[in-house]
Amino acid sequence: MFLDFQIQAVLFDIEKIYYPILAAVGIPVNLLTIVILSRGNCGLSKCVTRYLVAMAAADLLVIILDLILRHIPIVHHLKNVRLLFVCNIHAVLLHAATDCSVWFTVSFTCDRFIAICCQKLKIKYCTEKSTAVVLATVTVLSCSKDIFWYFMYVQQYRLSNTPWFCYVNVRVKVSNFWTIIESLHYIFTPFLPFVLILLLNALTVKHILVNSRGRRRIRGHSSREGSKDPEMKSRRKSIILMFVISFNFIFLWSVFLVYSVWNRIQYLRISVFPPLFLQEIGFMLQQLSCCTNTGIYVVTQTKFREQLKNVLKYPFTLIVKFIKS
């Protein structure tokens, strides 16, 4: 137990530097991503572009609502926050933004699975209209589902670095009903998304392996032809983008998932308490997940890199033109 507290104390010191840096990087990075993708010059389909823009926008909201307005005040002991009486409203917005970020990732994975594996369904589902409907539906359902946080909390902040960061309504603490509601929340985010993303990726891999073998037989496989299949090349970037985004989410949310499940075991009257530092590591990786997608696009998408360079060069280009004029 003593070692647990020591590790947690070290993590608190790291968080005092880590969270402000993450916020300083995360906000401009996500804003740049939204601007670049919205221009539609990255060689991605309009459906994929809409999903990626929505994911970046949701990540930006999580950085503002969770990182800047929750974690940073807690680790820096900004006690003036205690005087604010809006914590329950903050909780609703924060959890809704987090749910949107997670379920937009699931929706994107589902869209790519259908585009790759279900050619008949692709015509109806992988359209701009369907994408807009899916994103709007996820947003409305997330906001509706998370209204219950308003009634679980009182309005004042606790400044405690736990999922229950507001003062909890007294009736909620002793209510089995609210315990079930909260447990369902953690099942829907992030447990169910984990299962769906893993399942969709496994089915996609299976389809790719079976399909590639079939195409090689039809084309009369040779070492030269196999590497020049134009259809497989056209799919490759989309498949890589899907897998990297999916597994990035799984990796960075895995510790938070383990802690959430482990912590919920206590409701079964089983005295197996998770280490305190596991929660801190889970929070740190979860917040990092809101800043990594841009790096993924830079690594996997050539045209995104070109557009990013153009955007970064643009202010200097204007200065040079001004000086010359």
N, C-alpha and C positions, 0 to 999 in steps of 0.2 A: 504493500500500500504506500509506503514511504517513497519507493522508487517511482510509483505512479504519479504522486504529487510533484516529484522532482522533474519528471519528463514534462508534465503539464506546465510547470512554471517556466521551463525553457521554451516551450511552444508559445506561451503567452508573450515572452520577450521577442521571439521571432515574428509573431503576428503583428506586433506594434510597427514593424518595418515592412513586413510582407504585404499587409492589407493596403496601406497607402500606395505602395508601388504598384500593386495589382490594379487599384482604382485608376491611378494616373496613366497606366498603360491601357487598361481595358476600355475606358470610355472613348478615347480617340481611335483605337483600333476598330471597335465595333461601328463607330460613326463612319470611318473610312470604308469599311466593308459594305455598309448600307449604300453609301454614295456610289461606290464602284459597281456593285451588282445591279443597282437600280438603273444604271446607264445602259445595261443590256449588251455590253461589248465584250463579254468574257467567253463567248462561244458555248454557253450553256443554254439549254432549252428554257422557255419562259416558265414552265412548271417548276423546274429545278431552281431557277433564279428566285421565284416567289417564295419557295420554301426557305432558301438560304437567307433571303432578306428578312423574313419573319423570324427565323432563328436568331439572327444578329440583333434584331430589334428587341426580342424577348431577353436575350443575354444582357443587352444594355440596361433594360429595366431592372433585371436582377442585380446588376452591379450597383445601380443607384439605390434601390430599395433595401437590398440585403447587405451588400458590402459597405456602402458609404453610410447609410442611415441605421444600420444595426451593428455590424461587427466592429467597425472602426470606433464608434462611441463606446462600445463595451470594453475593448482592449485598452483604450486610452482613458478609461474611467471619467468620461464626460458627464459628471453628475447633474449638470443642469438639464440634461435630457429627462431626468426624472420628473421635472416640472411640467413636461408636455403631457397632454391628456388625449392622445390620438393613437395609442399603441394598437388598439383593436382594429382600427381602420388600416393602419400600417400593416398589420398581420394579414388582413384579407388581400391587400394589394400585393404584398410580398409573395404569399403562397400562390396567388393566381399567376403572377409573372413566372414563378419557378415552374408551376405546372405547365404553362404555355411553352416555356423553353424545353422542357422534357418531352412533352407530347408533340411538339413540332418536329423534334428529332425522330420520334416514332413514326409520325406521318410521312416524313421524308423517306425513311427507310422502307415504309410500306409502298410509297409511290415508286421507288426504284425497283423494289421486288416485283411489282406488277409490270413495270416497263420492261424488265429483263425476262421474267418468267411466264407472264400471262398475256400473250399477244392479242388475244380477242378482247380481254377486259381493258387492255391498254388504250384502245380507241375511245372508250367511253370515260375511263377514269383519269387518264393522264392528259387532261386538258386544262387550260387556264381557268375556265369556269369551275370545274371540279376542285381544282386547287384552292381557289378563293372560298368555295363553300366549306371545304375541310378546315382551312385555317380559321374561318369565322366560327365554325361549329366548335372547334377545340377551344377558342378564346371564350365563347359564351359559356360552355360547360365548365371550364376552369374557374371562371368568375363566380358562376352559380354555386359550384361545389364548395368553394372556399368561403362563402358567406358565413358558414357556421363558426369560423374563427372569431367573428365579431362578438358572438354570444358566449364563447368560452372564456374570453379575456375581459378584464376591466380595462379602463382606458390608460392606465399609467404603466410606464416601463419599469422593469426590474433591474435592467443592466446586468443580467446574468447570461453568460455565454452558453445557453442551452436552447433547444428548440422552443421551450416555453419562455420566451424572452419578455413577456408582459406578465403582470400580476394576474393570476388565474382566479376566476370567479369561485367563491367558496363552495357553491353548490356543485360545480364541475369536479372539484377535487374528490368528492365522495360519490360521484355518479357513475354507475356502470355503463349507462347509455352513452355518456360523453367519452368514456374510455373506448367503447366500440367505435364511435364515430372517428376518433383520432386514429385508432388502429387502421380503420378502413382508408383513411387519408394516406398513410404510409404504404399501404398495399397498392393504391393507385399511383403513388409517386414516392419512391422509384421502383418498387418491386415488380409490378406488372409490366412497365416499360422494359425492364431488364429481360424478362421472359420473352416478350414480343420481339425485341431487337435480336436476341440470340436465335430465336426460332426462325425469323425472316432471313437472317444471314445464313443460317444452316441450310434452309431450303434453297436460297439463291446459289450457294456454293454447289449443292447437289445438282441443281439445274445446269449450271455452267459446265460442270464436269461431264454430265451425260450429253449435253448439247455439243460440246467441243469434240467428244469422241465420235458422235454421229456425223458431224460435219467433216471430220477427217476421213471417215470411211467413204462418204459421198464424193469428196474431192479427190480421192485417191491419194492418201496422205504421203507426203514426202517432206524431208527436212526443209526444203526450200519453200514449198507451198504452205506448209503449216504455219510458218512465221509471217506469211503475207496475206492472211485471210482478212479482207477489208472490213467485213462485218464485225469480226471479233476485235479488230483494232478500234472501231468506232465505239464499241461498248466499253472498252477497257478503262478509259478515264472515268466514265460514269460509275463503273463497278468499284474502282479504286476509291473514288470520292465517298461512295456509300459505306464501304467497309471501314475506311479510316475514321469517318465521323462517328459511326456506330461504336467502334471499339474504343475510340477516345472517350465517348460518353460512359461506356461500361467501366473502363479503367478508372476514370476520375470520380465516378459515383459509387464505386464498389465498397470503399471503406464506410461511407455514409450509410449505404444499404446494410452492411454487416452490423454497424452500431444500432441502427433503427430496429432491426429484427431482434438483436440481442437484448436491447433495452425493453422491447415489448414483451419479452419472455417473463419479465417481472410481474406482469398482470396475471400470469398463470400461477402465481404464488410460488415460483421457483427462484430461490435466492442465488442466482448466478448473475452477478453484476459485471457489466463490461468495464474495461479500464477507462478512466476519465480522459486520458490523452487520445484514445481512439476517436472520440467525438471531435476533438480539436483538429486532428489530421483529416477527418472526414469533411469538416467545414472548409479547411484550407484547399483541399483538392476539388471540392464542389465549386468553390468560387473560381478556382483556376479554369474550370471547364467553360466558364463564360468568356474566356479570353483566348482560347486555343484554336477555334475554328478558322480564324483569319490566317493563322500560321499553316493550317492544313491546306487552305486554298492556295497559298503562296507556293507550297511544296508540290501540290498535285496539279495545279492549273496554270499552264504557261501564259494564257491570255490574261488571267487575273494578275499575274506578276507584271506583265507589260502595262496594264491599266494602273496598277499601284505605283509603278515608277513614274508614269505620266502625271498622276495626281500629286505625288511628292515633288516632282520637278516644276509643277505649274507656278507656284509662288516665285521661285527663282527666275523662271522664264519671264514673268511679268516685271520683275525688278530689272532684269537685263534690258528688256524692251523699253522700260521707262528711262533708264540711263542713256540708252542709245538715242532716244527721241529728244 
